[in-house]
């Protein structure tokens, strides 16, 4: 059983009820739920929420794979981790250890069903224990260290040309895959042999602040196909 797990809470501070605010004519969470609904590898979609308004909204999508999990208020607080609600779901619903859980972030509406299916194929091909979606960054990164700064992914004395620079992989937060067994044992979305599935660079954008809304809406229009 492959389950898409989408945690959404009602208490967003930056954008009230962000997860059901309309984005390109649909509630924000609709887009990732649609991606999971249309992904051939996904058997079930679980939307975990503490909000009755969100619950009613997502059930009205009419997706036959979709179920709602009533997460506790404790695991919907500002300080609660995503892992805490995943573990709450596993403890209460008791999925099989060998089931795969696809953690999908509602604030990543640029994720498509083809991305999920291709990521799953790569996950199986690599014989990975867990996998995350990523984008390739070709910026030169520095870190504050020893009262100064130093580069962490290139030699500034031998600055590479962009076309010769591999860059680094950055989690875009859109999708993670791991088994129920691994999550129970490690209390973490990633464990064991970890691999990354590279997505297009525009999927790096996610919605956290009001300005992100404008950017992502335009990107969705540009990359709808």
N, C-alpha and C positions, 0 to 999 in steps of 0.2 A: 504494500500500500504506500503510495506517494501522496503525502499531504502538504498542501500549501498552507502555511500558517502566517496570517497577517494580523499583527497586533495593532489595534487602534483604540485610543482612549479619548474620553470626552473633554479632558482637562487641559488642552493645549493653551499655553499662555501667550505665545507670540501671535497666533491667529486663532481666535476662539472657534471651537468646533471645526478646526482645520480639515479634519479627515472627511467631512461631508460638505465642505464649501465647494461650490461649483468651479470646475476647471474645464474649460472648453465645453460647457453645457452639461457636464456630468459631475457628481460628487467625486472628490479627489480619490477616495478609496476604490471607486468603480473601476479605474483604469488598471490597477494591479490585479483586482479581482477578475476583470475581463481577461487579462493576460493568462492568469491561472486557469480560468474556465476554458479557454481555447487551447491551452497546452495539452497535447495528447498524452504526455507522461504523468499528468496530475490526475489522481483519482478523486481527491476530496479537497475542498477549500474550507479552512476554519478561520473565521474572523473573530478575534478575541477582543471583547470590548466591555467596558463598565457602563456604557451609556445606552439608555433605552431609545433615544432618538437615533443613534447610530445603528442600533440593532434593527429597528424598524426600516431604516433607509436601506441597509444592505440586503435585508430579506426581500425587499421590493425589487431588487435587481432581477429576480426571477432566474438566477443561475442554479441549475440542477445539482451542481457539485457543492454548493455553498451551505455551510452550517455556521451557527453562531455559538461561541463559547463565552459564557458569562464570567469574565475574569473578576477577581476580588478587588475591592477598593484599595487594599494594601498594595496589590501588584499593578495598580493604575495610578499611583502617586507620582509626583515629580521626581522622586528619588529612586523609584523602582527600576530595576534593570529589565531589559528585554528577556534575559535568561530566566528571571524570576517567574514571568508569566508563562514561558515555555514549560518550565518545570512544574508549574501549577497545573497546566493542561495535561502533562504526561501523568502526573500523580492522580488526577481525578478521572481522566478518561481512559487511562491504561492502554495505550496503543501497543502493538507488538514491538519487541526489541529490534527486529530487523526491518521495521518500517522506516522509510526515509521521510524526514521533515524538511521541507523547503521553507526557510524563513524568508518572507518577502516583506519589504518595507513599503507601506502605503504612500510614503512621500517620494517614491521613485516612479512616477507615472510614465516615464519613458521606457520602462521595461516592457517588452513584447513577449507574446507566447512563443515565438520562434527562438528568442533568447533562452527561455526556460528549457525548451526541448533540446536545443543545441548544447546547453550547459549540462543537462542530464546525460546526454550521449558522451560528452567529454569526461564527465565524472565516472561513468561506467568503463570507458575505454582506458582511463588512467589508473583504474583500480584504486581510487582515492578513498580515504576514510571521510574526508570532508572537503568542501570546496566553497570558495567565495567568488562573486562577480567583481571584476576590477576594470579599471581603465588605465591606459598607459600615459604617464605624465612625462613630458620632456623638458620640464623646467629644471633649472639647477637649484638644488636644495642646500640650505645651510642650517646649522644648529648652533644655538648658544652654548658655549662650553668654555670653562676655565677663564671666566671674565672676558671672553671675546666670542668670536664666531668662527666656525670652520665648516667647510663643505662636507656633505655626507654622500654625494652620489657622483662626484666628478673631481678631476684635478684641475684647479683653476689655472695652473701654470701651463697646462696642455689642454686648453679648452677645445672640446671636440666639435666638429661640424654637426648641425642638427641631424642631417641624414645619416651620420655615422654613430649617433648617440642612441642607445637602446632605451634610456630613461629608466623609470621605475614603475612598478605596478602599485596602484592605490585602490583600496577597497572603495567601491562606489555605494555600498550599503544596500544595493537593490535586492540581491538574492544570496542565500547561503544554503548549502545542502549538508546534512549530517544524519546519521542514524539515531533513532530513539535511544538505543543502547549506549552509544557514545555520549550523548547529551546527558543521560542519567548519571553515567560514571564520572564524567569530567565537569559537569555543571557549566558547560560552555558550548557555544554554537560551532566552534572549530576545535578539532582534536585529531590526533593520530597523523596520518599522512595527509597533509593539506596541499591542495592545488588551487590554482586560480583560473577562472575563465574570463578571457578578455572581451569586453563589450566596447562598442563604439564610444569615442571620447565624449560625445554629447550627453551620454547617459550619466556622466559624472554629476550633472545638476540634479539636486533634490530640493524639496520645498521645506524650508525651515522658517524663513522670514518673508514678509510681504513682497519684497523686491524679487524674491525667487519666483513668485507666482507669475510675474510678468514675463520673465525670461523663459520659464518652462512652458507657458502657454504658447509662446511664439515658436519654441523648438518643436512642440508637438505638431503645430501646423506645418512646419517645414519638413519634419521627418515622419509624417503620418504614414508613409509607405515603407 
